[in-house]
Structures are given as C-alpha cells and as structure tokens.
Amino acid sequence: MHQAAVVPCFAIFWAVLGSTIGCGSDAAPGQGGTPGEAGSGGAASSGGTPGEAGGAPAAGSGGAASSGITSGGGDGGGAGAGGATGAGGIAEGDCAAPPAFDPDLLARCSGSEALTCSFGGPTGDYDVTLLVGGKTAVTAESRRFFWEGSPADDTQCVRFTVNVRKPEGQPIQDVDPGIDGLNLWIGGEAPDLRGVSVAPADSSTVVVYLAGDSTVCDQAPQLDQEPHARFTGWGQRLPAFFGPGISVTNYADSGEGTAAFRTDGGVLWDRISRGLKAGDYVLVQLGHNDKTTPAATYRSRIEGIVNATKSARATPVLVSPMVRNNGEPLERQHIYNDLNVRQVLLQIARDKGIPFIDLMASSAAWVDSIGRAQARAFYVDGDATHSNEEGARVFAELVVEGIRAQAPELAARLRARR
C-alpha cells in the first residue's frame, strides 16, 4: 500500500502528509466530486476497500511503570504495592486501577521534541492507555485529537479508543493513506509520556460514525503549516471529548454530498453499513456539496440514511452544516434553488423523532457574538468555509453541546467538562 512512499513521509515527526482538499464555493481546485453526480471541483477518486495489515499490537503484560505507578503481575492486573498514586503525585485520571504499562510499547515511541509511536496491527478499534504529563497533547492517525493537557494538570492516566482503518484519513480522496496500524503522536508544550498500554477494543465499544464533507473529515496532517493554516474538520476534534469505549469513526470526505452516502449504492454509506450495529450512532452533516441536488432528492437520501440506521438499531443524529463566514445571515445560508438544507433536516428530525443538532444556528450565533472579522481567525486564511485547528475545536464543542441537549445516552459517555 505505497509503503515505500509512506514510511519516509513519517520517518521524522511532523512531516508533511499530502495536500488538503475542500468543499463548497470556497473550495480548493481539484477537490473530489461525488461518483455519478457533479461535485464542486472535479471527480472524486474511486477508493478501494480498506484492507488488513500486520499483527495485533500486544497489550501490556506486567512490568513496572515509571513515576510511582507499579503494575501488577503478568496478567496485567491492578495497582501493585506502590498504589495507584506514587511519589510523583500522579492523578488517577481515567484509570481507577492503572493497567500494566508495557515497557516494550513505550520503547516504540521515539523522537526529540515530540514522539512518534508506531504499534502496527490490523484495522479495527484499539483501547489505548497512556501515562502523560500535564503539558502533553496526543493525536493519532490522521491528526485526530484525543488529549490536550494543560500546565495545571498533574501527570495522569488517560484512556481513549482509536479507530484504525486504511486509509487512515479521508476514505476516497487521492491523498497519502498514512502508515499501516495504530500510530500516535505525542506533542504539546512539554511532551511527557511515561507509560503505554494498547489492547484491541472489545465488542461493547460504541461506534460514532460521521457522515459528512470536508468541514467534518479527517484532513491531512499538513504539519509543515502553522495550526492556524491547517484545514481541520470538526470530526478530527471530536474524539477528545469522549472517554474510553467510544470510537469516533470518521467517513466524511471532501467534496462529497448526499449521493456518496445514499443507501442504494453510495460508496461511503457502504463503508459505514459494513460495521453498523445496535447501539452505535451515525452523525450526518451533509449539505455543503448538495448545491445541485433537488430538495426532494436530498430529503429522500437523508431519510434513507435515517431509516437504514434505525433498521440496524443504531441512532441517527442529524447535524445542520456550520455557517460560512461570508457575511450572509442565518436565514440565507445553505439554500440552493428549492433546497433549504436546514429546514429539510429540521423537518425530517421532527417527522422521525430523532436528534437534531442545529450547528448552523449555534455557529451563526457564535459568529455574531464575536463578529465576522474576529471569526476569520478560526477559519483557514482566505477561506470562509473551512476551519483551522482552533476553529474545528469551536465547532466540535458546539456539536458536543448539541449532543448534551439532544442525545443524553451518548452524552453520558462524554468526558467531564475541563
């Protein structure tokens, strides 16, 4: 899978991982369109089926962890004689009983100012436990955010679940597919990693699938750029808001609209439906790239997603697209010919009795509260549609507030507010 081209790309931490692709009227040239339907900047590449690779990474198997946490015996049991909190003043964090941190896994993390951790393993979900210092930030795969500590945080045990797939970023765009297996990047103001444990997630893991466009997708790392210049989908920021046992699995893709997610042959819906099971969630934010889609067709496709999700005994959640920072008021945003995206989504949610997160309204209120000029700092330079890293955090927070209000069972799995 282009391994010769991929490994050198990541041999040095924070290397460049290809170009970023956009959506909508502010899109960059060459972005993908939807198979069978005109896109907003060209034809989408046809993605292959994600494959499998390598062997599963080993879970921790005992041995001592650093900084005062002592692991149990070879069965990976609870805290040893040293207790959960050692001389280093380590907080429990996510771990009532710290796991057996594996020194062999820690040895797979290398770097100077920041660390690259490559664990290998097949596609799937992995439960990761880290012992990290307060100024440490953790991303995984295609720059997905999982933890951002602060100087005030004690060293603590952090747990989360990572979805590993091929390619690791956008599913059908012609971008660098990344490195096979599970990969973490430990950065931040003062990266401090003291222990690692990795294990395949079990069947109780709840998957939150994301269906969307470039404002949602796992954009390429673009680590040659400053954070304010990196295209970042709010879906890349969402994992940091969830604790362990929730896998945010992002099938959003640049330039795509409802056609790619239609249930009667949509290439991206096909990928979601393969693993969709009872208890999962599907968050649907589509509309930026449906400018030529008639209202009746748009409604039919969204209803198809809703019905198929319900048939799998999973929960559909509709999300209206965030506003473009182009000065247009809320009531004029995302209206294309006879299609009023927000109104159609609102009506479907009412008719079907399902959660509706009005990101359009909440993001419009946010822009109004700080002013359009100030809001530009949260979008990529010269772009009124695509958020940068900080903007994606803002929009992810608005989605999370919508989850708290509209999907209480999922909200119960969110991390406590920090």
C-alpha positions in Angstrom: 0.0 0.0 0.0 2.5 2.5 -1.2 4.7 1.7 1.8 7.9 2.9 0.2 6.3 6.3 -0.2 4.6 6.4 3.2 7.4 5.4 5.6 9.8 8.2 4.6 7.0 10.7 4.9 6.6 9.8 8.6 10.2 9.0 9.4 10.6 12.4 11.0 7.8 13.6 13.3 5.6 16.3 12.0 6.4 15.6 8.3 4.1 16.7 5.5 1.3 14.3 4.6 -0.1 15.5 1.3 -2.4 18.3 0.4 -5.7 19.4 1.8 -9.0 19.3 -0.2 -12.0 21.5 0.3 -15.7 21.8 -0.4 -18.3 24.3 -1.4 -17.9 27.7 -3.1 -14.6 28.4 -1.3 -13.1 25.0 -2.3 -9.6 24.5 -3.4 -9.1 23.3 -7.1 -9.1 19.6 -7.7 -11.4 18.6 -4.8 -13.4 15.4 -5.2 -16.9 15.3 -6.5 -19.5 12.5 -5.9 -19.5 9.5 -8.1 -22.3 9.8 -10.6 -23.0 13.4 -9.7 -21.2 16.6 -10.3 -19.0 17.7 -7.4 -17.9 21.2 -6.6 -14.4 20.9 -8.1 -13.9 17.7 -10.0 -14.4 14.0 -9.9 -13.7 12.0 -6.8 -11.2 9.3 -6.9 -12.5 5.8 -6.5 -11.3 4.4 -3.2 -10.6 0.8 -2.7 -11.9 -1.3 0.1 -9.9 -0.9 3.3 -7.6 -3.9 3.8 -6.0 -5.6 6.8 -2.3 -5.3 7.7 0.1 -6.7 10.2 -0.5 -8.4 13.6 -2.3 -7.0 16.6 -0.3 -4.9 18.9 0.4 -6.6 22.2 -1.4 -5.5 25.3 0.7 -4.7 28.4 1.9 -7.8 30.2 3.0 -6.6 33.5 6.3 -5.0 34.4 6.9 -1.8 36.2 5.7 1.6 35.0 7.5 4.8 35.8 6.7 7.7 38.1 5.3 5.8 41.0 2.7 3.6 39.3 3.6 0.0 39.8 1.8 -2.6 37.8 0.6 -6.0 38.9 1.7 -9.4 37.8 1.8 -10.9 34.3 -2.0 -11.0 34.0 -2.0 -7.2 33.6 -3.8 -6.7 36.8 -4.3 -3.7 39.0 -2.0 -1.5 41.0 0.8 -3.2 42.9 2.3 -2.4 46.2 3.1 1.1 45.1 -0.6 2.0 44.9 -2.4 4.0 42.2 -0.6 7.2 43.1 3.1 7.2 43.6 5.8 9.6 44.7 5.3 11.7 41.6 1.9 12.9 42.7 0.1 11.1 39.8 -3.7 11.5 39.5 -5.9 8.6 38.6 -7.4 10.4 35.6 -9.4 7.8 33.6 -7.9 4.8 35.5 -9.3 3.7 38.8 -6.8 0.8 38.6 -3.8 1.6 36.3 -3.1 -1.1 33.8 0.2 -2.9 33.3 2.1 -0.4 31.2 4.3 -2.3 28.7 7.9 -1.0 28.5 8.2 -2.7 25.1 5.4 -0.4 23.8 7.0 2.6 25.3 10.2 1.7 23.5 8.3 2.0 20.2 7.9 5.8 20.8 10.8 7.9 19.7 11.7 11.5 18.9 13.4 14.5 20.4 10.9 17.4 20.9 7.9 15.2 20.1 7.4 11.5 20.0 6.2 9.2 17.2 4.7 5.9 18.4 4.1 3.2 15.8 2.5 0.0 17.1 1.3 -1.8 13.9 -1.7 -4.0 14.0 -4.7 -4.7 11.7 -7.6 -2.3 11.1 -10.1 -2.0 13.9 -10.6 -0.2 17.3 -8.0 -0.1 20.0 -8.2 0.9 23.6 -5.2 3.0 24.5 -4.0 3.9 28.0 -1.2 6.4 28.5 0.6 7.9 31.5 1.2 11.5 30.4 2.3 14.8 31.9 0.1 17.9 32.0 1.6 19.8 29.1 1.2 16.8 26.7 -1.1 16.7 23.6 -1.9 13.4 22.0 -3.1 12.9 18.4 -3.5 9.7 16.4 -3.7 8.5 12.8 -4.5 11.5 10.5 -4.2 14.2 13.2 -7.2 13.2 15.3 -7.1 14.8 18.7 -7.5 12.6 21.8 -6.0 14.5 24.7 -4.8 18.0 25.4 -3.4 18.5 28.8 -2.7 21.9 30.5 0.2 23.0 32.7 -2.1 22.8 35.7 -2.8 19.1 35.1 -0.9 16.5 37.2 0.7 13.6 35.5 -2.2 11.2 35.0 -3.6 8.1 33.4 -5.5 8.8 30.2 -7.7 6.3 28.3 -9.3 6.5 24.9 -10.3 4.4 21.9 -8.8 4.8 18.4 -10.3 3.7 15.1 -7.6 2.3 12.8 -8.5 2.0 9.1 -7.0 2.1 5.6 -6.6 4.8 4.5 -6.4 6.4 7.9 -7.8 9.8 6.8 -10.3 10.6 4.1 -11.7 7.4 2.7 -11.9 8.0 -1.1 -9.7 11.0 -1.7 -6.4 10.7 -3.5 -4.2 11.6 -0.5 -1.4 9.9 1.3 -3.0 6.9 3.1 -0.7 7.2 6.1 1.1 4.4 8.0 -0.5 0.9 8.5 -1.5 0.1 12.0 -2.0 2.2 15.1 0.1 5.4 15.3 0.2 8.1 18.0 1.9 11.4 18.1 2.9 12.8 21.5 3.4 16.6 21.3 2.4 19.7 23.1 4.3 22.3 25.0 6.3 19.8 27.0 5.6 16.2 25.8 5.9 13.8 28.7 5.0 10.1 28.1 5.8 7.7 30.8 3.7 4.6 30.1 1.7 2.9 27.3 -0.8 0.1 27.2 -2.6 -1.0 24.0 -5.3 -3.6 23.5 -7.9 -4.4 20.8 -11.3 -2.9 21.9 -14.0 -5.4 22.8 -17.4 -5.8 21.3 -19.0 -3.4 23.7 -17.3 -0.4 22.1 -19.9 2.1 20.8 -19.0 3.5 17.4 -20.0 7.0 16.5 -19.9 7.2 12.7 -19.5 10.5 11.0 -21.0 11.1 7.5 -20.1 14.5 6.1 -17.8 16.6 3.9 -14.5 18.5 4.2 -15.8 20.5 7.1 -16.1 17.3 9.1 -13.4 14.9 7.7 -10.0 13.8 8.9 -8.0 16.3 6.9 -4.3 15.5 6.2 -1.8 16.5 8.9 -0.3 19.5 7.0 2.3 19.6 9.7 4.5 21.9 7.6 1.9 24.6 8.3 1.1 26.5 11.5 -2.1 25.4 13.3 -4.0 28.4 12.1 -3.3 27.4 8.5 -4.2 23.7 8.7 -7.5 22.7 7.3 -9.2 20.7 10.1 -12.6 19.1 10.2 -14.6 19.2 13.4 -14.7 15.4 13.3 -10.9 15.4 13.9 -11.5 17.3 17.2 -14.5 15.3 18.4 -12.6 12.2 19.8 -11.0 14.4 22.5 -14.4 14.9 24.1 -15.1 11.2 24.6 -13.6 8.8 27.1 -12.8 5.1 26.5 -15.3 2.8 24.9 -16.3 5.3 22.3 -14.8 5.0 18.8 -15.3 8.1 16.6 -15.1 6.6 13.1 -15.0 9.4 10.5 -16.2 8.6 7.0 -16.6 12.2 6.0 -14.9 13.0 2.7 -14.0 16.3 0.9 -16.3 17.3 -1.9 -19.0 14.7 -1.1 -22.7 15.2 -0.6 -25.7 13.0 -0.1 -25.0 11.0 -3.3 -22.0 9.3 -1.8 -24.0 8.4 1.3 -27.2 7.2 -0.4 -28.2 3.8 0.9 -28.9 2.4 -2.6 -25.2 2.2 -3.6 -23.4 5.2 -2.1 -19.7 4.3 -1.8 -19.4 5.9 1.6 -22.6 4.6 3.1 -21.4 1.1 2.0 -18.4 1.5 4.3 -20.5 2.6 7.3 -23.1 -0.1 6.9 -20.5 -2.9 7.0 -19.9 -2.4 10.7 -23.0 -0.6 11.9 -24.6 -2.4 14.8 -27.1 -1.9 17.6 -26.1 0.8 20.0 -24.0 2.8 17.5 -24.6 6.3 16.3 -24.4 8.0 12.9 -23.9 11.7 12.9 -24.9 13.1 9.5 -23.8 16.6 8.3 -24.4 16.9 4.6 -25.4 19.9 2.5 -22.3 21.9 1.6 -21.9 19.9 -1.6 -25.6 19.5 -2.5 -26.0 22.7 -4.4 -27.4 20.9 -7.5 -29.4 18.4 -5.5 -33.2 18.9 -5.7 -35.0 19.2 -2.4 -37.0 16.0 -2.9 -33.8 14.0 -3.7 -31.9 15.5 -0.8 -34.8 14.6 1.6 -35.1 11.1 0.2 -31.4 10.4 0.7 -31.3 11.7 4.2 -34.4 9.7 5.1 -32.7 6.7 3.6 -29.8 7.1 6.0 -32.1 7.6 8.9 -34.2 4.5 8.1 -31.2 2.3 7.5 -29.5 3.4 10.7 -32.7 2.7 12.7 -33.0 -0.7 11.0 -29.6 -1.6 12.4 -31.0 -0.5 15.9 -28.5 2.3 15.9 -29.3 6.0 16.4 -29.2 8.6 13.6 -28.4 12.2 14.6 -28.8 14.9 12.0 -26.5 17.9 12.1 -27.1 21.1 10.1 -23.9 22.4 8.3 -22.0 25.1 10.1 -22.3 28.6 8.6 -19.9 30.1 6.1 -18.3 33.2 7.5 -19.2 35.2 4.4 -21.5 37.8 6.0 -24.8 36.2 5.0 -27.3 36.0 7.7 -28.5 32.6 9.0 -31.8 32.7 7.1 -29.9 32.9 3.7 -27.3 30.2 4.4 -27.2 26.8 2.6 -30.2 27.5 0.3 -29.8 26.1 -3.2 -32.6 26.6 -5.6 -35.6 24.8 -4.0 -33.4 23.1 -1.3 -33.3 24.8 2.1 -30.9 22.4 3.9 -31.6 23.4 7.5 -35.4 23.4 7.1 -35.4 19.9 5.4 -33.2 18.5 8.2 -35.3 20.1 10.9 -38.5 18.7 9.4 -37.0 15.2 9.0 -35.9 15.2 12.6 -39.4 16.2 13.7 -41.1 13.6 11.5 -38.8 10.8 12.5 -38.5 11.7 16.2 -34.7 11.8 16.1 -32.0 14.1 17.5 -31.2 17.2 15.5 -28.1 19.3 16.3 -28.6 22.7 14.8 -24.9 23.5 14.2 -26.0 26.1 11.6 -27.8 28.1 14.2 -25.3 27.7 17.0 -22.3 28.6 14.7 -24.2 31.6 13.4 -24.8 32.8 17.0 -21.1 32.2 17.7 -20.0 34.3 14.7 -22.5 37.0 15.7 -21.2 37.1 19.2 -17.6 37.8 18.2 -18.1 39.5 14.9 -17.2 38.3 11.4 -13.8 39.9 11.5 -12.8 38.1 14.7 -14.2 34.8 13.4 -11.8 34.9 10.5 -9.1 33.7 12.9 -10.9 30.4 13.2 -11.0 29.7 9.5 -8.2 28.9 7.2 -6.7 32.2 5.8 -8.8 33.5 2.9 -11.5 30.8 3.3 -15.0 31.4 4.6 -15.9 27.7 4.8 -13.1 25.6 6.2 -12.0 25.8 9.8 -8.4 25.6 11.1 -7.4 23.7 14.2 -8.8 26.2 16.7 -12.0 26.7 14.6 -12.5 22.9 14.4 -12.3 22.8 18.2 -15.0 25.5 18.5 -17.3 23.7 16.1 -16.7 20.4 17.8 -17.6 22.0 21.1 -20.9 23.2 19.6 -21.6 19.7 18.3 -20.9 18.3 21.8 -23.3 20.8 23.3 -25.9 19.6 20.9 -25.1 16.0 21.9 -25.7 17.0 25.6 -29.0 18.5 24.7 -30.3 16.0 22.1 -28.7 12.6 22.8 -28.5 12.0 26.5 -27.3 8.4 26.3 -24.4 9.4 24.1 -23.8 12.5 26.3 -23.2 10.2 29.3 -20.1 8.9 27.5 -18.5 12.4 27.1 -15.6 13.4 29.3 -16.3 15.7 32.2 -16.0 19.4 31.3 -12.5 20.6 32.0 
